[in-house]
Amino acid sequence: SQQRVLGESYALPALRHPAELLAPLTRRVGGAAWPARPGTDTGGARSVYIATPTDQEKRYPMYEKLRGTAGNDNTAEKLLRALKEVDRMLDIMEPGTLALSFNGGKDACAVMHIVREACEQHRTHKFTHVQPIWFKNPTGEFPDLIEFVQKQAGEYFTHPGGLRSLDGAPLSRLWSLHIQNEKDFISGLERIQRQIPLRCIIMGTRRTDPGCANLSSLTASSGNYPPFLRFNPILDWSYRDVWDFLRGCNLPYCKLYDEGYTSLGTIHDTIRNPALLVNADQRRVSEKEKEEQASRDIVPFLALAQNVPGMRDDSQSEGKYNGAWLLMDETRERESRLKKSCKKKNRAETAAVVVIGNEIASGSVKDENGQFLIDQLRDLGLDMIELIMVRDDVDKIASTVRRLSDTHKYVFVSGGIGPTHDDMTLEAIAKAFGCGLQTRPEILALLHEYLPNEELNEYHLKMASIPQGSTLLRKLEGDRWPLIVKNNVYILPGVPQYCKAKFELVRKDLERPPFFAAKMYINDSEPNLAYVLERCQREHAAMVDVGSYPVLNNDAYQVIVTLESKDGYALNAALTQIRTMLSPSIVAKLESNAPSGVLQQATSWWKELTKKRNKDGSRADSADGAGAARTKREGAAAS
């Protein structure tokens, strides 16, 4: 395709380094043809070669500085990979076809400095060839963020040659597009492509951003969007990586991050992160406190947006907040967004369990930890949603943990944390969060203490290398080994007695209001009960879970109907509804742990509701009755 565009025949040598791809593009934009590499057989055809420094010859000062900072080795390697990816993109794209999305956020700052560093070492591209674009909310941006973006534009986005305005201020290359909805975004890109040959936008998207779990580093636009590429050089960076990079290289960032904000949206949907409240780890912040804090944070900024003078007060909320880089649980980054942090939940907080090991997945060893965790979490009032068994495979474990961590409040992982070749859990969890492994001196000290006569080797060091940023819990007297917690993932041993002992470290922190449960033993077939159970589930779906299980070879009952809820009143209301819709003669037995007083209230409430329905909707009830009779006849025929 390049040959057809150029209209000439070129035989390029083997692509030994990325710069060679740019050769035909350089000639296309007016560059001279470079001599062929000595010793290269071109077959008589004309060839071109650019004598640029190889990847090994290029030196990136930011990478060298970050690598020299203790504890940043993993982030430094990610930085080097990102620099090489950007360098490759600069090789492939012509100058003037790249744009950079810059909104002043931490991720945008990181990407901007990576692109700037790569351009410094590139032969044909300069940073001034990359067009910066600010997709700006015209009414909702933080004043501090606007000030920061303007300051960065004056320092990094000036015109080559020092062009200045009439008042002597440097002219900025930063374009601002006012975006309030997707339509504005599409029309803005179309307007840009009419002015410059835009081919690719470099963005600060990370895989942990909403909807980006399965994103690729280079993706094409789709739908109604104009044709262009999205390039995400820090896609696999973690929240911790971004802050290690910015602070390790002493790069500027918006001062809002110093005030407790971890994710910046607009003044309408952004608050300080409750997890950064000083001493927040010592107490559980209730939903009511979160809402109160949200109102304290949001109201002054809304007033500011309406140009009400004197409404901004730096002491917007009671108490002090730590800086954003001190957030230990990276999964709570988005709690700075009002929509997420203040949403009320009617259902119980959820948990998931991952049991790891070839011996478990193959059935060679019976799993005990999974059943133990199910029982314990249910007793503590947590809704256990998923139980997954995974073989000893780093990629499979990592993808499973990443998905569960995003969708559940708590994830418990059991197995694979020992010193042997098939213990891969710690490495996999580090990969899931993109944080790398870190050798912890406190674990090494424990190994020295409990293994005084053994020389520590690489297998001991493997046990001391845990996901970077993990928390170590060690509370029980005589407890030798700490429980490792990475974000919302609790890493438990695979040996059942050790797993049970480590679970005791977090038992009190997991306590929630208990579940109420009821069982009805019914002597009738499931098809005959289908309509009644479906109606009950539909009317009580928000609060009660209804299930049914057939029982074979039992003369007393044929079906067990189960009801579960966090609300005893709601459970007994659903229970009363089912009882009134069934003949008393088929109910063999009833069990419930809800208070008896609540059952009486629920029964009275349901009778009043039934009376009102009979009065106001006799026609609907008749239709329902006909449906029930029809379902019963069909069920009898099926039986």
N, C-alpha and C positions, 0 to 999 in steps of 0.2 A: 504493500500500500504506500510505503514511503517512496519507492521507485516511481510509481505512477504519479504521485504528487509532484516529484521533482522533474519528471519528464526525461530523466537520464538513467543509465544503468550503472549501479554501484555494486561492488562485491565487498561487503564489509568483512573484516577479519573476525575471528572468534571473539565473542564478547568477554574479554578477560577482566574488564572492569566497567562500571556503569557509564563512564564518560563517553565511551565509544558510541553509545546509542544517540548521542547528541550530534554526531558528525554531520549527517544529512540535514538535520534541522539547522545547524549553524550555517551551512551553505545556503539554505533556503532563506534565512534572514539576512544574508549579505556577508557572512563570514567567509574567510578564504579557505581553500582546500588544504588540508594538512598532509604532510608526507606519510606514506605508509610505514608501519612499524618495521624496523629492519628484520629480515629473515621471514617476512610474511609472504606466503604464496598467494597472489591475487588472481592468478590464471589469466594475466594479461589485462584484466579489467581495471578500471580506475578505482582506487580506494582512498579512503580518508581515515585519519587517526588524530585524536586530540591528545596531546601529551600533558594531561593533567595529573596532579598527585593522586596516587592510589589511596584507598581507604586507610591502609596502614601508615601512609606518609602524612595524612591529614591529622592535625593536632587541634583538639577542641578544648579551649581553656576552661569552659564551664565543667566539662567532663573531668578534666584533671583536678579541678578544685573540689568537685563533689567526691571524687574517688579518694581524695586525701583526707576527707572528713570521716571520723570514726563512726561506724554503724550505718553508713550510707552505701555500702558496696552494691547491694541489690538495686537500689534506685539509680546508682551510677551506671550499671549495666543497661538498665532500661533506657536511660538517657542516651547512651551511646547508640543503642538500636534505633531510637527515634531520630537521632541526628543522621544516621545512615539512611533511614527510610526517606527523610526529607531530602537528603542529598540526591538520592536516586530519583525522586520526583522532580527535582530541579534539572537533572540530566535529561529526563524525558520531555518535560514541558518547555515550550519556548518562553523566553522572557516576555512578560506582559500578559500571560494567560492565566496566572495564578492570583488568587485572592485569599485574604486571611480574615476570618471572622474574629472580631475583637470587641467584647462587651465589658471588659474590665474585671470579669470574674477571675477566680484563682486559676481555673483550667485554661482560660484564654490567655492569661499572663504567661503561664508555663509554655504554651504552644508558641506564642509570639517570640519569646526569647530563644526557643529551640530553632525556629525558622531563621531568626536573625543570626544566630551562631552558624548555622549551616551555610547561609549566604556569604558570610565572611570568608569561608574557606572554598567557595565555589568559583570556577573560572569565568563563567558567563553570566551568572545571575548575581545581582546585587539585591539587597533588601528593598531598595527603592523600586525594583521591578515587581514586587508583590503588592497588590492593591489591598489596603486594609478597609474593612467594611464594618460598621457598627449597626447591627439590627436593633434599633432603639425603640422602646415603648415611649410614645410622645408625652404621656401624662403620668407614668408610674415609676420612673427611675428614681433611685435614691439620690438626693443632692450630693452626698459624699462620693457616690459612684460616678456621677457626671463630672465632678471636679477631678477625680482620679483619671478618668479616661482622657479628659482634655489635657491634663498634665503629661500623660504618657504620649499622647499625640504630638505635643510640642517637643518631646525629647526624642522619640523614635520614628515618627511618621512625617518628618519634614521633607520638603522637596529637595532634590539634588541641586546643588548650586546655590543653596541658601536663599531661595525666593522668599520675599517678604511682602506683607500687605502695606497699604499706604501709611499705616501708623507705625510701621517698623517691626511688627510682630512676625515671626516665622510662619509661613503658610503651611497648613497641615494637609497631608494627603488623605486623611481619614474621611471616608464617605459615611454619612449617616442616613439610614433608611428608616422611616417611621413605620413600625410594624405593630398592628393590633390584632391581626388575624391571619390565617393562612393565605387569604386572597391578597393581602398587602405584600406578603413575602414573595408570592409568585410574580406579581406585577413588578415588584422591585428588582427581582433578578432579571426579568425580561428587559427592564429599562437599562440595567447595567450592561447586559449583553449587546445592546444597541450602541453602546459607547466604547466598550473594550472587548477584545476577543476572549471573554472569560471561558475557561475550560474546566477549572477545578477550584474548589474552595477548601482551604485548610481549616479544620475545626478542632475544638477542644473537647469533643465528645469522649466519654469514658464508658466502659461496658456496664458499670454500675448505675448509669443514668437510666431513668425510666424508659422502657421500651428498647433498650440498646443491648440486651443480653446476647443476642445472636447477630449483632452487627459485624460487618467486615471492615478492615481498616481502609479499604477503598471501595466505595459503592457508587453506582450510577443513580441519577435522579429517576423518578418514575411518576406515573400519573399525569397531572396537568402541569408539572414543573418543566421549565425549559431544560434542555439537555446540558448537564454538567456533572462533574465527579465530586464526591465528598471524600476528603482525605482526613483520616483521624490518626495522627501519629502517636497519641498517648492513649489509645483505646484500652489497652490492658494495664494501664497504671491504676494504682489504688489511691484512695484519698490520702493515705500516709505518704505515698510516693510524691504526690504533688507538693505537699508541704515540706518534705525533706529536700526536694529540689529547690523550691523558692527560698527557703530559709538557709539551706546549705550553701547556696550561691549568692546570698544577700541580695535577692532581687526584690523590687518593690511590689506591693500589693495594696489593695484598698483597705483603709483603716477600719472598715466595718467588720472585717474578720478579727480584729483585735477586741471587738466589743461583744463577741459571743455569737456572731452569725456564721453559719457553716455553709449555707447554700443561698445565693442571692437571686431573688426573683424581682418582683415589683414591690412598691410600698404597700400594696393591697394584700399581698399574700406571703410576706416574709416576716419572721419574728426571730428573736434570739433563740438559740437552741437550748431547751431545758436541760439537756445532758451536760451543758457547760456551766450551769449555775454552780457557784462555789459551794462545796459540800453536798452537791447533788448525789454523789455516790453513796453518801451516808444515809440518805433517806429516799423513799420512793415518791416521786412527784405524781400527785393524783391528777386525774383528768380535769377536775375543777380548777386546780392550780394552773394547769396548762392553759385553760381557757382564760383565766384571769390575767395570766402573763401576756397572752396574745392580745387581749384588749388594751393592756398597758402599752404594748409595743406599737400596735397598729394605729391607734387613735391619733397620736401626735403627728405621724407621718401623713395620715389622711388629711388632717387639718393643714399640713404644710402643702400638700398637693393642691388644696383649694386656696392657696396663697393667704392663709390666715397668719399674720405676723406673731412672732413670740411664742409659737406653740411647740417648737422643737426644744426638748430638754434632754440633756445627756443622761440624766438619771430617770430614764423612762420607766424602769422597772426596779422593784425592790431587790436588794442583793447585788452582788457582783458576779460577773461572768468571766470565765477563762477565755483565752484566745482560741481560735478555731483549730489550730494545730495541736491542741491538747486533748482533742476528742479521741478517746480510746476505742470506743465501739464505732467502727466506720459505717455500720449499717444504719446508724442514727443520723447520718449526715443530712438527710432530707427532712429531719424534724424541724428545720428552720423554715420550712414551707407550711403556711397556715393550713392549707387544705389537708395535709397529711397529719400534722401534729394535733389538731383540734377536732378531728373527726370522731364522733361517738360510735362506739361499737356495742351492738346489742348482743352479739354472740361472744362466747368465751374466747380468750386468747388461745392461739393454736400452737401445737408443737409437732415436731417430726423426729423420727428416730432412724438412724442409718447404722446397720450392723455390717461390719466389714470382715472379709476373710474368705479365702477359697474353700476352706473346710466347712464353713457355714453354708455358703452358696451351693456346694456340691452335696450337702446332706451328710457328710462324714461325721460332723460334730453337731449335736443338737443345740440350737440357739436358746440360751436362757436369759440373756441380757435384754432382748427385745420384749419378751413377755414381762419381765421385771419392770422395765421402764413404762410399759403400757399401764400396768397396775398402779404404779406409784404416781404417775402423772394424773391419772383419773382420780385417785384418792385426794390429790392436791388441788383438784378443781381445774386442771388444764385439759383442753380438748385436743387429744392426740389424733391427728388427721392422717399421717402417712407413716408406714413402717416399710423400709426398703433394705434389701440385702444386696450388697455389691461385692464383687470379687476384688482381689488385690490388683487393681489397675488404677494408676495415678489419674489418667484422664477421666475415667468413668467416675471415680470418687470425687474429683474436683468439680465436674459438671453437675453432679447430683447435689453436692453441698452448696454450690453457688445458687442453684435454683431454689432449694429449700430455704436457704438463708434469706432470700428475697421475699418469700411468701409466708413464712411462719415467724412467730415471735421467738421461739426457742428451737434449736436443733441439737440433738444429742447424737454423738458419733461414738460407736463402741468398737474397739479393736484396732490393731495395726500400729501401735505406738511403741513397740519394743525395739531391740537392737538388730534383729535378724533381717535377712535379705527381703523377706516378704512384708515387712512393716513399712508401709508407704503412706499412712494416714497423714502424718505431719507435713510431708512434702506435698501431698495432694491438697490439703487445706490451704497451705501457703500459695499454691497455684490457683486455687479457687478465688482467693482474694487478691492475687497479683502482688503479694507482699514479700515473697522470698523467706528464707530461713535465717534465723539469728541464733547464735550460740549464747546461751544465758549463763553468766558466771555463777548465779545462785544454784543452778542445777548441777554445774560442775562441782561446786562445793559439796553438794549432797552426795554426789558420787564418790568424792574423796572421803567423805565422812563415813559412809556405809560400806565402802570397799577399800579399806585402808591397805590391805595387802595385795591389791591388784594394781597393775599399771594401766592407766587409762589408755585405751586404744581407739581406733576409728569407730568401732561399734558403740562404745560408751559416748563418744562425741555425737553420734547420731541421735542418741536419746536426749542430749542437751541442746540439740538444734531444733527450735520450735518456730512456728510462724511469727514473723516480726510484728511487734506490737501486742502480743498475747499477754493476758493477765494470768498470774499464778495464784491460785487459792490454796491456802494451807492453814486450816483452823483447828482441826481436831488434835488433841494431845496425843503424842505418839505417832502422828501421821507422818510417814517418811517422805512420801512423794506428793508434790502439789498437783492440783487439778488444773489443767491447761484450758483457758477459755479464750477463743479468738472471736471477737465481735459477739454474735449471739450463738456461737457454736461451742458446745461443751464437749470436750474430748475425753472420753472415758476409756479405761483399760478394757481389754477383751476378756480377761480372766473374771468369771462371775463374782467371786468374793471381793476382788479389788474394785470391780465396777460398782457393786453395792456400797462399799465403803466410801468411794469418792462421791457418789450421789448424795450422801449425807451432808456434804459440804455446802450444797446449794438448796437443800430441802426447804429451809425456812424462807429463802428468797423466792421460792416458786409457789408458795401457798396462795390460793385464791378461794373465793366463795365456793362451797361444795356443789356438786351436781345432785339434783333430785331425780330419782328414778322410780318407775312403776312397771310392774309386769301383770299382764292379764292372761290367764290360761283359759283358752276358749275351745269348746268342743264343737268346732265347725270347720269347714274347709277354707283355705285362703281365698279362692275365687269368690266365695259368698261374703267374705269380709272386705273385699277390695274397695268397693264403693265407700263404705263407712270410713276406712282408714285413709283413703285418698281425700275425702272431704275434711277430715280432721287435720291432716297434714297441711292442706291448702289454707285452712282458716287459722292455723297456729304455727305456720312455717317460720315466722320471725323468732319464735321463742322456744318451740318444742320440736324435737326430732322423734318421728314415729317409725317403728320398724316392726316386721313380722317374720317369724321363723317357724316353718312346719316341723312337726314332731311325728315320727313314724312309730307304728306298733304301740300305741298308747290308748287305752280305752277311756281314760279320764278326760283327755284334751288332745286336740289335733294341731293347734297353733298357739304360739306364745307371742303376744303383742307387747312391745317394749316402748316406753316413753321416757325421754330424758330432757331435762331443762335446768337452767340455773335459777329459774324462778319457780318456787313451789306452788304459787297461786296459779301460774300459767299451766303448769303440768297437771294440776288437779282439775282445772277447767277443761283441758283436753280429755282427761280421763273420764270426767263426768259426761262429756259429749258422747264419747264412744259407748258408755254404759247405757245412756238413754236411747241410743239408736239400735241396741242389740236386745235380744230377748234375754231376760235374766236366767232362763233355764240353761243357756249354753255357756255361761260364765262359770267355769269350774273353780277358779281361785283368783284372788287379787292381792298383790303385794305392792307396797309403796312406802318410801322413807320420808315422804313429805309430812309436815305436821298435820295432825288430825283436825285441828281448828281450821286450817287452810282448806282442807277437803270439804268441810261443812260450808264454808263461805263460797267455795267454787261451785258446789252443788246448787246452792241457793241462787247464785249469779246465773248459772246456766239455765235453771228453770225459768227465771224471769226473762232471759233472752229468748228462750224457746217460745214462751207465751207471747212475747212481742212479735216474733217472726210469724207465728200462727195467725196473729191478728192482722199484720201488715202485708204479709206475702203468702197468702194461702195458695195462690196459683203457682208460685215458684216452688213451694213445698210439695204441691201435688206432682209437679214435674219431677222433682227430686225423688219422690216416693216411687213414681213409675220407673225412674232410672234404677232405683235400688232393686225393685222387683225384677226388672229385666236383667240386671247384672246377676241377681241370684239365680234366675232361670238359666242364663248362659253358663254360670259356674256349675250348676247341677248337671247340665248336659256335658260340660267338659269333664267333670268328675266321672 
